């Protein structure tokens, strides 16, 4: 009885997340190609912004890690 209940809960969770990911993939598919033309300079600036964002996230995790390890 208990295993059957767990299996039904897992099936429900699987369907729940599958529906959510379907919606996400639908949105991603819709906006996969940009609707405006970008100049090479715009592409470079967007790439630099992505790198900057990754750097900020890395610094944030580093600070979190060092704070946790010093306590």
Chimera marker file (.cmm) of the C-alpha trace (Angstrom):
<marker_set name="trace">
<marker id="1" x="0.000" y="0.000" z="0.000" r="1" g="1" b="0" radius="0.5"/>
<marker id="2" x="2.767" y="2.427" z="0.986" r="1" g="1" b="0" radius="0.5"/>
<marker id="3" x="4.844" y="1.681" z="-2.131" r="1" g="1" b="0" radius="0.5"/>
<marker id="4" x="1.792" y="2.098" z="-4.339" r="1" g="1" b="0" radius="0.5"/>
<marker id="5" x="1.141" y="5.497" z="-2.772" r="1" g="1" b="0" radius="0.5"/>
<marker id="6" x="4.759" y="6.582" z="-3.321" r="1" g="1" b="0" radius="0.5"/>
<marker id="7" x="4.605" y="5.450" z="-6.959" r="1" g="1" b="0" radius="0.5"/>
<marker id="8" x="1.440" y="7.456" z="-7.546" r="1" g="1" b="0" radius="0.5"/>
<marker id="9" x="3.016" y="10.524" z="-5.940" r="1" g="1" b="0" radius="0.5"/>
<marker id="10" x="6.128" y="10.136" z="-8.111" r="1" g="1" b="0" radius="0.5"/>
<marker id="11" x="3.958" y="9.777" z="-11.216" r="1" g="1" b="0" radius="0.5"/>
<marker id="12" x="2.098" y="12.955" z="-10.285" r="1" g="1" b="0" radius="0.5"/>
<marker id="13" x="5.384" y="14.832" z="-9.719" r="1" g="1" b="0" radius="0.5"/>
<marker id="14" x="6.724" y="13.563" z="-13.028" r="1" g="1" b="0" radius="0.5"/>
<marker id="15" x="3.635" y="14.833" z="-14.886" r="1" g="1" b="0" radius="0.5"/>
<marker id="16" x="3.748" y="18.144" z="-12.999" r="1" g="1" b="0" radius="0.5"/>
<marker id="17" x="7.361" y="18.865" z="-13.937" r="1" g="1" b="0" radius="0.5"/>
<marker id="18" x="6.915" y="17.545" z="-17.478" r="1" g="1" b="0" radius="0.5"/>
<marker id="19" x="4.106" y="20.047" z="-18.056" r="1" g="1" b="0" radius="0.5"/>
<marker id="20" x="6.238" y="22.874" z="-16.663" r="1" g="1" b="0" radius="0.5"/>
<marker id="21" x="9.217" y="21.970" z="-18.826" r="1" g="1" b="0" radius="0.5"/>
<marker id="22" x="6.966" y="21.687" z="-21.882" r="1" g="1" b="0" radius="0.5"/>
<marker id="23" x="5.915" y="25.286" z="-21.358" r="1" g="1" b="0" radius="0.5"/>
<marker id="24" x="9.537" y="26.397" z="-20.918" r="1" g="1" b="0" radius="0.5"/>
<marker id="25" x="10.659" y="24.590" z="-24.073" r="1" g="1" b="0" radius="0.5"/>
<marker id="26" x="7.715" y="26.088" z="-25.969" r="1" g="1" b="0" radius="0.5"/>
<marker id="27" x="8.754" y="29.593" z="-24.903" r="1" g="1" b="0" radius="0.5"/>
<marker id="28" x="12.402" y="28.880" z="-25.745" r="1" g="1" b="0" radius="0.5"/>
<marker id="29" x="11.411" y="27.542" z="-29.158" r="1" g="1" b="0" radius="0.5"/>
<marker id="30" x="9.367" y="30.676" z="-29.845" r="1" g="1" b="0" radius="0.5"/>
<marker id="31" x="12.205" y="33.064" z="-28.995" r="1" g="1" b="0" radius="0.5"/>
<marker id="32" x="15.110" y="30.970" z="-30.307" r="1" g="1" b="0" radius="0.5"/>
<marker id="33" x="15.815" y="33.299" z="-33.205" r="1" g="1" b="0" radius="0.5"/>
<marker id="34" x="16.030" y="37.033" z="-32.506" r="1" g="1" b="0" radius="0.5"/>
<marker id="35" x="13.502" y="39.231" z="-34.224" r="1" g="1" b="0" radius="0.5"/>
<marker id="36" x="15.848" y="42.192" z="-34.529" r="1" g="1" b="0" radius="0.5"/>
<marker id="37" x="19.142" y="42.457" z="-36.342" r="1" g="1" b="0" radius="0.5"/>
<marker id="38" x="22.179" y="42.861" z="-34.094" r="1" g="1" b="0" radius="0.5"/>
<marker id="39" x="25.370" y="44.547" z="-35.123" r="1" g="1" b="0" radius="0.5"/>
<marker id="40" x="28.686" y="42.871" z="-34.298" r="1" g="1" b="0" radius="0.5"/>
<marker id="41" x="29.305" y="45.490" z="-31.619" r="1" g="1" b="0" radius="0.5"/>
<marker id="42" x="25.997" y="44.607" z="-29.952" r="1" g="1" b="0" radius="0.5"/>
<marker id="43" x="26.922" y="40.927" z="-29.938" r="1" g="1" b="0" radius="0.5"/>
<marker id="44" x="30.300" y="41.715" z="-28.366" r="1" g="1" b="0" radius="0.5"/>
<marker id="45" x="28.717" y="43.894" z="-25.686" r="1" g="1" b="0" radius="0.5"/>
<marker id="46" x="26.157" y="41.208" z="-24.842" r="1" g="1" b="0" radius="0.5"/>
<marker id="47" x="28.945" y="38.621" z="-24.592" r="1" g="1" b="0" radius="0.5"/>
<marker id="48" x="30.887" y="40.913" z="-22.247" r="1" g="1" b="0" radius="0.5"/>
<marker id="49" x="27.775" y="41.397" z="-20.118" r="1" g="1" b="0" radius="0.5"/>
<marker id="50" x="27.340" y="37.614" z="-19.843" r="1" g="1" b="0" radius="0.5"/>
<marker id="51" x="30.969" y="37.225" z="-18.797" r="1" g="1" b="0" radius="0.5"/>
<marker id="52" x="30.546" y="40.019" z="-16.240" r="1" g="1" b="0" radius="0.5"/>
<marker id="53" x="27.431" y="38.340" z="-14.835" r="1" g="1" b="0" radius="0.5"/>
<marker id="54" x="29.259" y="35.014" z="-14.507" r="1" g="1" b="0" radius="0.5"/>
<marker id="55" x="32.126" y="36.780" z="-12.763" r="1" g="1" b="0" radius="0.5"/>
<marker id="56" x="29.724" y="38.401" z="-10.274" r="1" g="1" b="0" radius="0.5"/>
<marker id="57" x="28.060" y="35.059" z="-9.556" r="1" g="1" b="0" radius="0.5"/>
<marker id="58" x="31.475" y="33.427" z="-9.066" r="1" g="1" b="0" radius="0.5"/>
<marker id="59" x="32.471" y="36.166" z="-6.612" r="1" g="1" b="0" radius="0.5"/>
<marker id="60" x="29.178" y="35.716" z="-4.768" r="1" g="1" b="0" radius="0.5"/>
<marker id="61" x="29.745" y="31.955" z="-4.397" r="1" g="1" b="0" radius="0.5"/>
<marker id="62" x="33.349" y="32.526" z="-3.358" r="1" g="1" b="0" radius="0.5"/>
<marker id="63" x="32.223" y="34.960" z="-0.656" r="1" g="1" b="0" radius="0.5"/>
<marker id="64" x="29.543" y="32.529" z="0.505" r="1" g="1" b="0" radius="0.5"/>
<marker id="65" x="32.029" y="29.660" z="0.610" r="1" g="1" b="0" radius="0.5"/>
<marker id="66" x="34.667" y="31.639" z="2.528" r="1" g="1" b="0" radius="0.5"/>
<marker id="67" x="32.058" y="32.927" z="4.973" r="1" g="1" b="0" radius="0.5"/>
<marker id="68" x="30.795" y="29.418" z="5.674" r="1" g="1" b="0" radius="0.5"/>
<marker id="69" x="34.282" y="27.962" z="6.025" r="1" g="1" b="0" radius="0.5"/>
<marker id="70" x="35.482" y="30.619" z="8.508" r="1" g="1" b="0" radius="0.5"/>
<marker id="71" x="32.651" y="30.028" z="10.989" r="1" g="1" b="0" radius="0.5"/>
<link id1="1" id2="2" r="1" g="1" b="0" radius="0.2"/>
<link id1="2" id2="3" r="1" g="1" b="0" radius="0.2"/>
<link id1="3" id2="4" r="1" g="1" b="0" radius="0.2"/>
<link id1="4" id2="5" r="1" g="1" b="0" radius="0.2"/>
<link id1="5" id2="6" r="1" g="1" b="0" radius="0.2"/>
<link id1="6" id2="7" r="1" g="1" b="0" radius="0.2"/>
<link id1="7" id2="8" r="1" g="1" b="0" radius="0.2"/>
<link id1="8" id2="9" r="1" g="1" b="0" radius="0.2"/>
<link id1="9" id2="10" r="1" g="1" b="0" radius="0.2"/>
<link id1="10" id2="11" r="1" g="1" b="0" radius="0.2"/>
<link id1="11" id2="12" r="1" g="1" b="0" radius="0.2"/>
<link id1="12" id2="13" r="1" g="1" b="0" radius="0.2"/>
<link id1="13" id2="14" r="1" g="1" b="0" radius="0.2"/>
<link id1="14" id2="15" r="1" g="1" b="0" radius="0.2"/>
<link id1="15" id2="16" r="1" g="1" b="0" radius="0.2"/>
<link id1="16" id2="17" r="1" g="1" b="0" radius="0.2"/>
<link id1="17" id2="18" r="1" g="1" b="0" radius="0.2"/>
<link id1="18" id2="19" r="1" g="1" b="0" radius="0.2"/>
<link id1="19" id2="20" r="1" g="1" b="0" radius="0.2"/>
<link id1="20" id2="21" r="1" g="1" b="0" radius="0.2"/>
<link id1="21" id2="22" r="1" g="1" b="0" radius="0.2"/>
<link id1="22" id2="23" r="1" g="1" b="0" radius="0.2"/>
<link id1="23" id2="24" r="1" g="1" b="0" radius="0.2"/>
<link id1="24" id2="25" r="1" g="1" b="0" radius="0.2"/>
<link id1="25" id2="26" r="1" g="1" b="0" radius="0.2"/>
<link id1="26" id2="27" r="1" g="1" b="0" radius="0.2"/>
<link id1="27" id2="28" r="1" g="1" b="0" radius="0.2"/>
<link id1="28" id2="29" r="1" g="1" b="0" radius="0.2"/>
<link id1="29" id2="30" r="1" g="1" b="0" radius="0.2"/>
<link id1="30" id2="31" r="1" g="1" b="0" radius="0.2"/>
<link id1="31" id2="32" r="1" g="1" b="0" radius="0.2"/>
<link id1="32" id2="33" r="1" g="1" b="0" radius="0.2"/>
<link id1="33" id2="34" r="1" g="1" b="0" radius="0.2"/>
<link id1="34" id2="35" r="1" g="1" b="0" radius="0.2"/>
<link id1="35" id2="36" r="1" g="1" b="0" radius="0.2"/>
<link id1="36" id2="37" r="1" g="1" b="0" radius="0.2"/>
<link id1="37" id2="38" r="1" g="1" b="0" radius="0.2"/>
<link id1="38" id2="39" r="1" g="1" b="0" radius="0.2"/>
<link id1="39" id2="40" r="1" g="1" b="0" radius="0.2"/>
<link id1="40" id2="41" r="1" g="1" b="0" radius="0.2"/>
<link id1="41" id2="42" r="1" g="1" b="0" radius="0.2"/>
<link id1="42" id2="43" r="1" g="1" b="0" radius="0.2"/>
<link id1="43" id2="44" r="1" g="1" b="0" radius="0.2"/>
<link id1="44" id2="45" r="1" g="1" b="0" radius="0.2"/>
<link id1="45" id2="46" r="1" g="1" b="0" radius="0.2"/>
<link id1="46" id2="47" r="1" g="1" b="0" radius="0.2"/>
<link id1="47" id2="48" r="1" g="1" b="0" radius="0.2"/>
<link id1="48" id2="49" r="1" g="1" b="0" radius="0.2"/>
<link id1="49" id2="50" r="1" g="1" b="0" radius="0.2"/>
<link id1="50" id2="51" r="1" g="1" b="0" radius="0.2"/>
<link id1="51" id2="52" r="1" g="1" b="0" radius="0.2"/>
<link id1="52" id2="53" r="1" g="1" b="0" radius="0.2"/>
<link id1="53" id2="54" r="1" g="1" b="0" radius="0.2"/>
<link id1="54" id2="55" r="1" g="1" b="0" radius="0.2"/>
<link id1="55" id2="56" r="1" g="1" b="0" radius="0.2"/>
<link id1="56" id2="57" r="1" g="1" b="0" radius="0.2"/>
<link id1="57" id2="58" r="1" g="1" b="0" radius="0.2"/>
<link id1="58" id2="59" r="1" g="1" b="0" radius="0.2"/>
<link id1="59" id2="60" r="1" g="1" b="0" radius="0.2"/>
<link id1="60" id2="61" r="1" g="1" b="0" radius="0.2"/>
<link id1="61" id2="62" r="1" g="1" b="0" radius="0.2"/>
<link id1="62" id2="63" r="1" g="1" b="0" radius="0.2"/>
<link id1="63" id2="64" r="1" g="1" b="0" radius="0.2"/>
<link id1="64" id2="65" r="1" g="1" b="0" radius="0.2"/>
<link id1="65" id2="66" r="1" g="1" b="0" radius="0.2"/>
<link id1="66" id2="67" r="1" g="1" b="0" radius="0.2"/>
<link id1="67" id2="68" r="1" g="1" b="0" radius="0.2"/>
<link id1="68" id2="69" r="1" g="1" b="0" radius="0.2"/>
<link id1="69" id2="70" r="1" g="1" b="0" radius="0.2"/>
<link id1="70" id2="71" r="1" g="1" b="0" radius="0.2"/>
</marker_set>
